[in-house]
Amino acid sequence: MPTGIKVSEAMVSRVITARPSQTVMEGSRLMRDEDVGMLVICEGNRPVGVVTREDIVDKVTALDKQASKVTLKEIMGSPVVTCSPDDDLADAAKVMVKHGFERLPVVRMGKLVGLISDREIAKVAPAAIEILRERLLMSEPPPTIEEFNSGDCELCGNFSEALHLINDRWVCDSCKDEASEL
């Protein structure tokens, strides 16, 4: 269900970027100095990849590679999954959940304009909840169960795109029979 809040209203405009040719050591120092968990790798203003702390640990440190000899291009995640500043916040959140991301670069016409993270979404969540509550009070039809049918199964804990409400529990397809017996 759309919140009516645009990504541009919650995103941060200051994004720490690096070039693909920079070394992982340079990127790591930049992340430390700027206290960020992700660098957007850009050619000019166009994002071409992202590097997270986890990338550095998984692709360099854990493999005992020398950070001064590995470039960011070698470990960056690409192609970049992005959203638009005009997207609804709920849509951006869905993309983040779908891909398991904590942050998304915000791009307009190919140019990096900001960053949205779960932190920014959490900051505006009370406003989003209030907007949804007001919409419900304005006699809009209530949301259907299908609009809330993805998440973690209450029995096995696994994420599912299709949850079913059985005996007051949201369960995945694999746990439907078990939930019926409870």
C-alpha positions as CSV (number, residue, x, y, z in Angstrom):
1,M,0.0,0.0,0.0
2,P,1.5,3.3,-1.0
3,T,2.4,5.7,1.8
4,G,2.1,8.9,-0.2
5,I,5.7,9.8,0.9
6,K,8.2,10.1,-1.8
7,V,11.8,8.8,-1.5
8,S,13.0,12.4,-2.0
9,E,11.3,13.3,1.3
10,A,13.3,10.8,3.3
11,M,16.6,10.3,1.4
12,V,19.9,11.8,2.3
13,S,21.5,13.9,-0.4
14,R,25.1,13.6,0.7
15,V,26.4,10.3,-0.6
16,I,30.0,9.1,-0.2
17,T,31.3,7.9,-3.6
18,A,34.5,6.4,-5.0
19,R,35.9,5.6,-8.3
20,P,36.2,2.0,-9.6
21,S,40.0,2.4,-10.0
22,Q,40.5,3.2,-6.3
23,T,41.9,0.4,-4.1
24,V,39.9,-1.3,-1.4
25,M,42.3,0.2,1.1
26,E,41.4,3.7,-0.1
27,G,37.7,2.8,0.0
28,S,38.0,1.3,3.5
29,R,39.7,4.4,4.8
30,L,37.0,6.6,3.2
31,M,34.3,4.5,4.8
32,R,36.0,4.7,8.2
33,D,36.6,8.5,7.9
34,E,33.1,9.2,6.8
35,D,31.5,6.6,9.1
36,V,29.5,4.9,6.4
37,G,28.7,1.3,5.6
38,M,28.6,1.6,1.8
39,L,30.3,3.4,-1.0
40,V,28.5,4.1,-4.3
41,I,31.0,3.5,-7.0
42,C,30.6,6.2,-9.8
43,E,32.0,7.0,-13.2
44,G,31.3,10.7,-13.2
45,N,27.8,11.1,-11.6
46,R,26.6,7.7,-12.9
47,P,26.6,4.9,-10.3
48,V,28.2,1.7,-11.7
49,G,28.4,-0.4,-8.5
50,V,28.3,-0.4,-4.7
51,V,30.8,-1.7,-2.1
52,T,29.7,-2.5,1.4
53,R,31.7,-3.4,4.6
54,E,30.5,-6.9,4.0
55,D,32.0,-6.9,0.5
56,I,35.4,-5.9,1.9
57,V,35.2,-8.6,4.6
58,D,33.9,-11.4,2.3
59,K,35.9,-10.6,-0.8
60,V,39.2,-9.3,0.5
61,T,39.9,-9.8,4.2
62,A,38.5,-13.3,4.6
63,L,40.4,-14.4,1.4
64,D,43.6,-12.8,2.8
65,K,43.9,-10.5,-0.2
66,Q,46.0,-7.3,0.0
67,A,43.5,-4.4,0.2
68,S,46.1,-2.1,-1.4
69,K,46.3,-4.3,-4.5
70,V,42.6,-4.9,-5.1
71,T,40.4,-2.3,-6.8
72,L,36.9,-1.4,-5.8
73,K,35.8,-2.5,-9.3
74,E,36.9,-6.0,-8.6
75,I,34.6,-6.4,-5.6
76,M,31.7,-4.0,-6.3
77,G,28.2,-5.2,-6.6
78,S,27.0,-4.5,-10.1
79,P,24.6,-3.7,-11.8
80,V,23.4,-1.3,-9.3
81,V,19.8,-1.7,-8.0
82,T,18.4,1.8,-7.5
83,C,15.2,3.8,-7.0
84,S,13.9,7.1,-8.1
85,P,13.4,10.2,-5.9
86,D,9.7,10.1,-7.1
87,D,9.1,6.5,-6.0
88,D,6.8,5.9,-3.1
89,L,8.7,5.0,0.1
90,A,6.9,1.7,0.3
91,D,8.1,0.7,-3.2
92,A,11.7,1.5,-2.2
93,A,11.3,-0.5,1.0
94,K,9.9,-3.5,-1.0
95,V,13.0,-3.4,-3.3
96,M,15.3,-3.3,-0.3
97,V,13.5,-6.3,1.3
98,K,13.4,-8.2,-2.0
99,H,17.2,-7.9,-2.5
100,G,18.2,-8.0,1.2
101,F,19.7,-4.5,1.0
102,E,19.9,-1.9,3.8
103,R,20.6,0.9,1.5
104,L,19.6,2.0,-2.1
105,P,21.2,4.7,-4.3
106,V,18.6,7.2,-5.5
107,V,19.0,8.0,-9.2
108,R,17.3,10.6,-11.5
109,M,18.0,10.3,-15.2
110,G,21.1,8.2,-14.6
111,K,22.6,10.6,-12.1
112,L,23.1,9.8,-8.4
113,V,21.1,12.3,-6.3
114,G,20.9,10.6,-2.9
115,L,20.7,7.5,-0.8
116,I,17.8,5.9,1.0
117,S,18.4,3.4,3.9
118,D,16.4,1.5,6.4
119,R,17.4,4.2,8.9
120,E,15.7,7.0,6.9
121,I,12.6,4.8,6.3
122,A,12.4,4.2,10.1
123,K,12.6,7.9,10.8
124,V,9.6,8.6,8.6
125,A,7.7,5.4,9.5
126,P,5.5,7.2,12.2
127,A,4.4,9.7,9.5
128,A,3.7,6.8,7.1
129,I,1.7,5.0,9.7
130,E,-0.3,8.1,10.4
131,I,-1.0,8.7,6.7
132,L,-2.2,5.1,6.3
133,R,-4.4,5.5,9.4
134,E,-6.0,8.7,8.1
135,R,-6.7,7.0,4.7
136,L,-8.5,4.2,6.4
137,L,-10.5,6.7,8.5
138,M,-11.5,8.5,5.3
139,S,-13.7,5.5,4.3
140,E,-11.3,4.1,1.8
141,P,-11.8,0.4,1.5
142,P,-9.6,-1.5,4.0
143,P,-6.5,-3.1,2.7
144,T,-7.0,-6.7,1.6
145,I,-5.1,-9.6,3.2
146,E,-3.2,-10.0,-0.1
147,E,-1.5,-6.7,0.5
148,F,0.1,-8.0,3.6
149,N,1.0,-11.5,2.5
150,S,4.8,-11.5,2.4
151,G,7.2,-11.7,5.4
152,D,8.6,-14.2,7.8
153,C,6.6,-17.4,8.6
154,E,5.6,-17.5,12.2
155,L,6.4,-21.2,12.5
156,C,9.6,-21.8,10.6
157,G,10.9,-18.2,10.5
158,N,11.7,-18.3,6.7
159,F,10.8,-15.4,4.5
160,S,8.0,-16.1,2.1
161,E,6.4,-14.0,-0.7
162,A,3.0,-15.8,0.0
163,L,1.9,-16.1,3.7
164,H,-1.4,-17.5,4.7
165,L,-3.4,-16.6,7.9
166,I,-4.2,-19.9,9.5
167,N,-5.3,-20.1,13.2
168,D,-4.2,-16.5,13.8
169,R,-0.7,-17.2,12.5
170,W,1.0,-16.1,9.3
171,V,2.6,-19.2,7.7
172,C,4.3,-20.2,4.5
173,D,3.1,-22.9,2.1
174,S,5.3,-25.5,3.7
175,C,3.8,-24.9,7.2
176,K,0.1,-24.7,6.2
177,D,-0.7,-28.2,7.3
178,E,1.2,-27.9,10.6
179,A,-0.6,-24.6,11.4
180,S,-4.0,-26.2,10.7
181,E,-3.3,-28.8,13.4
182,L,-2.5,-26.2,16.1
